[in-house]
Amino acid sequence: MRKQLWITAALTAAAALSVSVSAFAGQWKQDGNGWWWDRGDGTWPSSMWEWIDGDENGVEECYCFDAAGYMYAGTTTPDGYTVNADGAWVENGVVQTRTQAQPQAQTQTQSYFEKYGVNVPDGPVSCENDYLNFNKYYPQDYQRLAKALWRQTDCYTTPADTEGYQLVHLDITVETPVYYDAEQDISYSSVKFYDYVYDWYTGRKFPNRGTKYDDSQEQGMTLEINGTSYDVSYTESIQWESDDGWAYDDETGDGACGMRAYQSYVFKVPNGYDGLVFCAASAKGGTTEVDTETVSGQEKPVYAFDNEENKTQNKYFRINRQPLPERQ
């Protein structure tokens, strides 16, 4: 076992950090500023996460590095995740690990997202995008855009009850405050935000009928990739929570109240399938009805980019290209 690692974490303003490919060779090194990972090829990770098998036992832990290449430890990383005193990513006190070996599903040379030139970083999901506040009684007359924060709180795999399949669990928290406009005397207390899941290879949207407050749904479809059929399905549940009260501005009288949506997805996919793409979509289009073409049982499939704005305003994350922690 390597020695316990300690550094002073310097939190810097940073965008969401993406997880890199595996490091199969290298060694930990320490200097007066802290610990860093020498990959053995003249490079080191910086401003990123990296899976590392430091003790070469075939099991990797995930570490976060600052802009200078030094490991965060015993703190919260700039993108909101917890690392222990050794620097390893933990959830609820449990070190997240993965094995190096991971079977890969059949792929094609260019994916749908690559074809359209859309950047899709690996997870974890962490971004800000527009959501819609509106008055519940006059939704078309009183609308306003605000910023929602999407944050992945967990993502892991468990065995499925069908041979050759696994379950991918994805937990997302969405923070969507609501507002009161004192000058208008209007409460914008209803919320609408959009998130979807797509297949990386074909761009096809997973069926989605839309969820409301404290709701759940179960959907499924068949994907055709390079002549191979994959039966995939998922369940989604959502629970809402709000602050105890409103906070008001003493001068303007305007008010705000924090709202949070806790979303849990469970995807049933073939072992080695790595094409789940989560989308935090922009709500700039205003209130809309649910697209019935996305509901299971409809013949016409729906794809990621039905207009140019979707390519630039929506935020996409490929959540399972990198092997995920395995749990029982």
Legacy VTK file of the C-alpha trace (Angstrom):
# vtk DataFile Version 3.0
C-alpha trace
ASCII
DATASET POLYDATA
POINTS 328 float
0.000 0.000 0.000
1.236 3.479 -0.745
1.607 5.977 2.038
-1.241 8.253 3.020
-1.194 11.330 0.828
-1.811 14.841 2.095
-1.770 18.165 0.279
-3.281 21.591 0.822
-6.012 21.880 -1.781
-6.156 25.254 -3.491
-9.670 25.658 -4.847
-9.630 27.544 -8.135
-12.471 28.790 -10.305
-12.830 26.116 -12.934
-15.285 24.665 -15.352
-16.518 21.099 -14.992
-13.562 18.741 -15.189
-13.765 15.668 -17.374
-12.408 12.224 -16.638
-9.486 11.134 -18.773
-8.491 7.765 -20.122
-6.881 5.197 -17.883
-3.294 5.501 -16.725
-1.678 2.097 -17.101
1.883 3.004 -16.093
3.487 5.615 -13.932
4.242 6.496 -10.350
3.309 8.926 -7.620
5.837 11.663 -6.945
5.994 14.350 -4.266
7.722 17.718 -4.046
7.363 20.788 -1.857
3.960 21.618 -3.366
2.299 18.230 -3.045
1.737 14.924 -4.794
1.472 14.478 -8.565
1.207 11.549 -10.966
4.052 10.896 -13.391
2.526 8.873 -16.229
5.943 7.610 -17.250
5.790 9.140 -20.719
6.828 12.680 -19.832
3.275 13.877 -19.111
1.094 14.297 -16.040
-2.604 15.060 -15.469
-3.622 18.657 -14.726
-7.046 20.350 -14.439
-8.698 16.967 -14.798
-9.731 13.681 -13.222
-7.778 10.511 -13.909
-8.299 6.845 -13.050
-5.053 5.465 -11.576
-4.005 2.022 -10.374
-1.266 3.243 -8.058
-0.599 -0.086 -6.367
-0.951 -2.112 -9.598
-3.595 -4.484 -8.230
-5.875 -4.167 -11.262
-8.275 -1.806 -9.453
-8.216 1.916 -10.204
-9.255 4.872 -8.053
-10.164 8.291 -9.442
-8.117 11.386 -8.559
-8.551 15.090 -9.304
-5.607 17.345 -10.161
-5.334 21.130 -10.123
-4.029 23.343 -12.933
-0.427 22.824 -11.800
-0.850 19.043 -11.732
-1.065 18.540 -7.967
-3.586 16.163 -6.447
-6.518 17.388 -4.367
-6.921 15.506 -1.062
-9.200 15.674 1.957
-11.441 18.307 0.362
-14.184 19.064 -2.141
-12.972 19.440 -5.720
-13.839 22.528 -7.816
-16.644 20.594 -9.534
-18.213 19.574 -6.220
-16.989 16.024 -5.569
-15.411 14.656 -2.389
-11.906 13.209 -2.231
-10.494 11.547 0.868
-7.141 12.086 2.556
-5.500 9.801 -0.016
-6.986 11.884 -2.819
-9.412 9.172 -4.001
-12.947 10.091 -5.084
-15.507 8.949 -2.486
-19.285 8.861 -2.349
-20.887 8.488 1.103
-17.468 7.585 2.481
-16.930 4.754 -0.028
-13.945 4.920 -2.395
-15.147 4.655 -5.998
-13.194 2.077 -8.005
-13.217 0.320 -11.339
-11.376 -2.610 -12.827
-9.129 -1.945 -15.800
-10.674 -4.637 -17.957
-13.965 -3.607 -19.571
-15.659 -5.327 -22.523
-16.555 -2.934 -25.309
-19.757 -3.014 -27.327
-19.458 -3.021 -31.092
-18.795 0.505 -32.308
-18.813 2.355 -35.594
-16.063 4.527 -37.006
-17.898 7.842 -36.601
-20.724 8.484 -34.182
-23.741 10.691 -34.764
-22.337 13.398 -32.481
-18.932 13.305 -34.161
-20.589 13.561 -37.567
-22.265 16.820 -36.541
-19.146 18.177 -34.813
-20.710 18.372 -31.343
-18.337 18.215 -28.382
-19.504 15.620 -25.846
-17.200 15.401 -22.809
-17.190 12.382 -20.551
-19.102 12.569 -17.262
-19.577 13.453 -14.518
-22.483 15.700 -15.501
-21.893 19.226 -14.233
-23.258 22.260 -16.065
-25.554 25.271 -16.066
-28.293 25.911 -18.606
-31.593 27.739 -19.035
-34.825 26.615 -17.448
-38.257 28.199 -17.511
-40.097 29.886 -14.637
-43.754 30.657 -15.260
-46.934 31.549 -13.428
-49.046 28.429 -12.959
-52.312 30.257 -13.719
-51.086 32.302 -16.727
-48.211 30.209 -18.124
-48.146 31.807 -21.564
-48.350 35.401 -20.283
-45.773 35.284 -17.490
-42.557 33.453 -18.290
-38.935 34.097 -17.472
-35.685 32.269 -18.138
-33.290 31.527 -15.305
-30.248 29.329 -14.827
-30.505 25.762 -13.557
-27.551 23.800 -12.241
-27.278 20.115 -13.186
-24.923 18.031 -11.045
-24.272 14.300 -11.126
-24.249 12.907 -7.606
-23.623 9.244 -8.406
-23.094 6.884 -11.339
-22.289 3.187 -11.072
-23.208 -0.261 -12.392
-24.874 -3.297 -10.825
-25.630 -6.731 -12.283
-28.920 -7.106 -14.165
-31.297 -10.040 -13.851
-30.786 -10.812 -17.561
-27.617 -12.571 -18.664
-25.345 -10.358 -20.752
-26.850 -7.127 -19.385
-25.953 -4.655 -16.669
-27.745 -1.779 -14.915
-26.276 1.715 -15.123
-27.460 3.933 -12.267
-27.326 7.702 -12.748
-28.359 10.207 -10.061
-28.732 13.875 -10.975
-29.638 16.884 -8.840
-31.103 19.916 -10.618
-31.275 23.217 -8.726
-34.063 25.421 -10.091
-35.074 28.378 -7.882
-38.487 30.027 -8.256
-39.143 33.775 -8.054
-41.612 36.472 -7.036
-41.647 39.772 -8.961
-42.857 42.494 -6.583
-43.390 45.147 -9.272
-45.640 42.814 -11.289
-47.024 41.156 -8.159
-46.581 37.861 -9.980
-45.205 34.628 -8.643
-43.114 32.594 -11.086
-43.518 29.495 -8.967
-43.753 26.793 -11.626
-40.683 25.233 -13.196
-40.001 23.506 -16.478
-36.613 22.127 -17.390
-35.585 19.622 -20.004
-33.143 16.755 -19.952
-32.926 13.773 -22.254
-30.808 10.714 -22.960
-29.430 9.832 -26.401
-27.443 7.027 -27.987
-23.918 8.157 -28.836
-23.660 6.080 -31.986
-26.982 6.771 -33.713
-28.079 9.999 -31.996
-31.454 8.476 -31.249
-33.371 9.831 -28.265
-34.428 7.395 -25.584
-38.246 7.427 -25.286
-39.472 10.059 -22.834
-43.040 11.028 -22.029
-41.940 13.736 -19.582
-42.141 13.633 -15.798
-43.933 15.914 -13.369
-43.595 16.492 -9.641
-42.726 13.302 -7.729
-43.254 11.149 -10.792
-41.707 8.118 -12.476
-41.687 6.453 -15.886
-40.383 3.303 -17.572
-39.428 3.197 -21.265
-37.642 0.918 -23.713
-36.538 0.649 -27.336
-34.313 -1.319 -29.702
-31.128 0.246 -31.069
-29.569 -0.827 -34.358
-25.792 -0.247 -34.394
-23.681 -1.627 -37.235
-26.286 -4.271 -37.953
-26.506 -5.414 -34.328
-29.734 -4.991 -32.342
-29.570 -3.877 -28.712
-32.642 -3.974 -26.482
-32.318 -1.129 -23.996
-34.677 0.215 -21.348
-34.683 2.570 -18.410
-36.692 3.790 -15.479
-36.677 7.384 -14.245
-37.996 8.769 -10.978
-38.019 12.354 -9.751
-38.561 13.832 -6.301
-38.810 17.543 -5.518
-37.665 19.488 -2.476
-37.949 23.190 -1.661
-36.460 25.529 0.900
-38.496 26.149 4.036
-39.379 29.700 3.035
-38.854 32.583 0.651
-36.031 35.105 0.877
-37.041 38.693 0.040
-34.999 41.689 -1.019
-35.482 44.544 1.478
-35.328 47.221 -1.237
-37.237 45.732 -4.169
-39.469 43.253 -2.381
-38.554 40.582 -4.943
-38.388 37.056 -3.582
-36.725 33.736 -4.337
-37.090 30.200 -3.064
-34.710 27.331 -3.754
-36.062 24.235 -5.510
-34.231 20.980 -6.159
-35.201 18.012 -8.313
-33.593 14.670 -7.478
-33.607 12.445 -10.555
-32.666 8.780 -10.581
-32.174 6.835 -13.799
-31.583 3.089 -14.076
-30.606 1.944 -17.580
-30.661 -1.723 -18.584
-28.057 -2.081 -21.326
-25.862 -4.860 -22.761
-22.524 -5.461 -21.057
-19.923 -3.212 -22.632
-22.431 -0.755 -24.129
-20.855 2.679 -23.628
-23.156 4.991 -25.599
-25.330 6.760 -22.986
-25.373 10.525 -23.577
-27.129 12.741 -21.010
-28.435 16.086 -22.268
-29.214 19.129 -20.107
-31.333 20.987 -22.631
-31.972 24.698 -22.915
-35.540 25.865 -22.259
-35.328 28.959 -24.464
-38.198 27.688 -26.579
-40.781 28.489 -23.895
-43.518 26.195 -22.604
-44.181 23.276 -24.929
-46.212 20.115 -24.840
-44.480 16.759 -24.525
-43.265 15.471 -27.901
-45.445 12.392 -28.295
-43.070 10.950 -30.893
-40.644 10.168 -28.075
-43.128 7.989 -26.194
-42.538 4.247 -26.383
-44.644 2.589 -29.068
-44.455 5.401 -31.629
-42.943 4.410 -34.973
-40.957 7.521 -35.810
-37.627 7.784 -33.920
-36.405 11.157 -32.673
-32.778 12.235 -32.955
-30.574 14.658 -31.082
-30.505 17.667 -33.398
-33.866 18.723 -34.749
-32.538 22.263 -35.169
-29.203 24.085 -35.116
-29.804 25.625 -31.664
-29.830 22.178 -30.079
-26.215 21.694 -31.186
-25.003 24.858 -29.488
-27.332 25.541 -26.541
-27.792 22.043 -25.130
-25.124 20.475 -22.915
-24.204 16.849 -23.612
-22.222 14.379 -21.469
-21.247 10.816 -22.325
-21.768 9.195 -18.972
-20.426 5.671 -19.460
-17.602 5.742 -21.998
-15.232 5.286 -19.088
-15.858 2.113 -17.028
-17.981 2.944 -14.004
-17.643 1.799 -10.374
-19.163 -1.649 -9.900
-21.500 -2.419 -7.003
-23.597 -5.396 -5.998
LINES 1 329
328 0 1 2 3 4 5 6 7 8 9 10 11 12 13 14 15 16 17 18 19 20 21 22 23 24 25 26 27 28 29 30 31 32 33 34 35 36 37 38 39 40 41 42 43 44 45 46 47 48 49 50 51 52 53 54 55 56 57 58 59 60 61 62 63 64 65 66 67 68 69 70 71 72 73 74 75 76 77 78 79 80 81 82 83 84 85 86 87 88 89 90 91 92 93 94 95 96 97 98 99 100 101 102 103 104 105 106 107 108 109 110 111 112 113 114 115 116 117 118 119 120 121 122 123 124 125 126 127 128 129 130 131 132 133 134 135 136 137 138 139 140 141 142 143 144 145 146 147 148 149 150 151 152 153 154 155 156 157 158 159 160 161 162 163 164 165 166 167 168 169 170 171 172 173 174 175 176 177 178 179 180 181 182 183 184 185 186 187 188 189 190 191 192 193 194 195 196 197 198 199 200 201 202 203 204 205 206 207 208 209 210 211 212 213 214 215 216 217 218 219 220 221 222 223 224 225 226 227 228 229 230 231 232 233 234 235 236 237 238 239 240 241 242 243 244 245 246 247 248 249 250 251 252 253 254 255 256 257 258 259 260 261 262 263 264 265 266 267 268 269 270 271 272 273 274 275 276 277 278 279 280 281 282 283 284 285 286 287 288 289 290 291 292 293 294 295 296 297 298 299 300 301 302 303 304 305 306 307 308 309 310 311 312 313 314 315 316 317 318 319 320 321 322 323 324 325 326 327
